[in-house]
């Protein structure tokens, strides 16, 4: 497995005291982490978002296993520094970030996971697959707004752009190549402080129920809070509350 170099977007001053890596979810892009990047820059951080392989401007490959995504992230370091002060990963980005951090405790000092895709099987696997199929089948502004009526206008614009620039084959292969999508063992091995910002299970959440209970019970370094009223993308569904919880977790 060979890592690929991931393109970057940045917010904040180059000489900021702290640096964070932002990792998007399946079918998304680094640009869609803009709200988090902007909030961190305003709090004095330098934030760096990447496009994952097969997404945005990143290289295309044949391997779309979670392990391959994690290998790319593990090779990504802040310029002129040995490790990230924080890595913030959403969904697939949370799963890949978990595997990367578990494989190298020096990669980041802290991990924040936004409704991470730690275990995706059964009903959740079907929901994820159908959601991606809908996105690629109809990428018009009207369709995206109908599905996400409360999103900021820039989130709508950037979601359309992300789908247009992602490889539909890569996204489909991410589901196909991860038929056993389960990184609970990696979560149990995490040695850095880790906080999960969960979606509201009354709306829709990947990290909830038995999965959340087992992960939290299996590693005392992992804590969790929930963004009430938010679905799988809390940073777009309820951005103000999500930014508040992110900054609290980093304080």
N, C-alpha and C positions, 0 to 999 in steps of 0.2 A: 504494500500500500504506500503510495507516494503522496505526500502533502502537496497542495497547491497554494500559491500565494493569493491571498484574498484582498480585493480592492477595498479602500477605506474612505470613509467620510469622517470629518472631525468637527467638533464644537469645542470652544474654549481656548484659552491662551496656551501657546506651546510650552511656556514655563510654569504651568499650573503645578501645584504641589502634588496633586493626586490625579491618577489616570484610570479611566474605566473603559472596558471593552463591552460593546453592546452587540448582542447576537439575536437576529430575527428568527421568526418561525418559518414553517413550510409555506412555499408559495409567496413569500414576502420579500423584503429587501432591507438593506441597511438604512436606506432613506426613511423607511417607515418607523424607525426608532427615533425620529426627529424630536418628539415631545420629551423623551427622556434625555436626549443629548442636550437640548436647550435648557432643561431644568438643571442638569448637572453643571453646565457651563455657567449659569447664573449663580450657582452655589460654589463656584471657584474651582471646579474640576475641568480636566480635559477629557472629553468623551470621544471614543473612536468606534464607529459602527462599521461592520464588514458585510459584504455580500457573501453568503455561503456558496459553495460550489453548485453550479447549475442554476444559480439565481443571479439576477442583476447583471453586472459586468464580470462576474467571476468565471474562471475557466470551467468548461464542461468536461466531464469524465465519464467513465463507465460505472464507477463505484459510488453508490449513494446509500451505503450503510451508515448507521449512526456512528460507528467506529471511524469511518472515513471523514465524516464531518468533524468529529472530535480531533482527529489527527491534524486537520487544517488549523483548528483553533489552537491546539497545543503549540503549533509552530508560530503563532501570532503573538508578538511581544510588543510592549510600548517601546518607542524609539529611545535609545540611550538608558533604558532601565531593565532590570532583570525580571521584574514581574509586574502584573497589573495590581493596582490597589483594590479593584473590584471588577468582577465580570457579571454582567446582567444579561440573562438569556431567557427568551420567551419560547415556550412550546418546544419545537425541535431544537432551537438554540439552547434551551434549558437542559434538554437531554444530552446534547453534544457537549455543552459546558460541564455537565456533571461528570461525564466520562473523562474529559480532558483534565479536570481538576483532580479526579481520583487517581489518574495515572501519573500526575506530577504535582506534588503539594506546593512547589515553588512557583507555579504558573500564575496564581493569583492569591492575594491575601484574604479575599472575601468573595463569596458567591451569592448572587441574588437570582432566584428562579421565578419567573412569572408564569403561572399556570403551566409548569413544565410537563413535557410528554415523557414522563418516567416509565409508564406502562401504557401501551396502546394495543388493546386487543378487543375482540368481540364487537360489541355495539359501538365503542369509541372508534375503532378502526374503520367501521363502515361510515360513521359520521364524518370523520376526517376525509376519507376518500371521496364521499359525495360532495362535501363542501368544496374540495379542490376541483372536482369535475364541473360543478356549477360555475365556479370562478372563471375557468378557461372557456366554458361554453358560451358565456355571455358576459363580456367585460365592458359593457357600456356603463356610463356614469349613472344612468337611471336605474339599472339593475343593481349596482353596488350601493347606491343610496337607498333603494328599497330594502335591501337586506340589512343595512347598517344606518338607519335614519338619524341616529344621534352622533355619528362621527363628525369630527371637524372636517371642513372642506379640504384641507390639505391631506388628511388621511384618505379621503375618497380619491383625490387626484393621484396620490402616491400608490394606493392599492391598485388602481388601473395600470399605472406605470410598471409596478412590480410584476403583475401578471403578464403584461405585454413583453417584458424583458426576461422573464424566467423561462426555462425549458420545461414545457409541459411533460416531455418524456422524463426529465429528471425528477419532477415532482411525483409523477406516477410511479417511477422506479423506487422512490424513497419509501412508498408504501409496500411495493412488491418485494424489495430486497430486505425489508425488516419485518418479515412475517412473525418472528419472535422479537417484538419491540419491547424490551424490558431491561432497564438500566438500574434496577433496584439494588443490585449487588454493588455497582459503582457508587451509588448514593450512600450505602452502608460504609464504604471505605473513605469517604470524604474526611479530610483532616483540617479543613479550613472552616471558619464560621460560615454557615449557610442559612439564608432566610428565604422561605417560599412565600411569594405574594400570590395567594390563590384567587381564582374566580369564584363567583357565587354559584354553588351547586343548584340553587333554585332557578338560575338562568342557564348556565352550562359550564361545567368544569371538567378538565381532564384529571386534575390532581385533587381527588376527593375520596371519601369513603374508605374502603379497606386499603387502597393503595396509599393514601395519605397517612393513615394510621400506622401502617407497617413501616413506612419510610421514617416517620417521626420517631417511632418507638425503636427503630434499629440504629439510630445515630443521635446521641445527645447534642451534637453540634448543629443540628438542623432545627430551626424554629419556623413558625408559620403565622401569617395573618391573612385575612380575607377581605377583598374589596366588595362590599355589599352592593348588589344590583348590577354587577359587571359580569359579562360572559367571558369567553375564552381569551379575549384581548382586553384586559382591564385598562391598559395604557391608552386604548382608543375608546373604550366604552365609558370609563369614568376616570379621565386623565388626572384631574386635580387630586382626587383621593389616592390614586396610584402613585403620583409623584410624591405626595406627602408620606406615604408608607415607604417608598424607596429611600427618601432622604432620612427618614427616621432610622431605617435599617442600617444606613451608612454612617450614622452619627456616632 
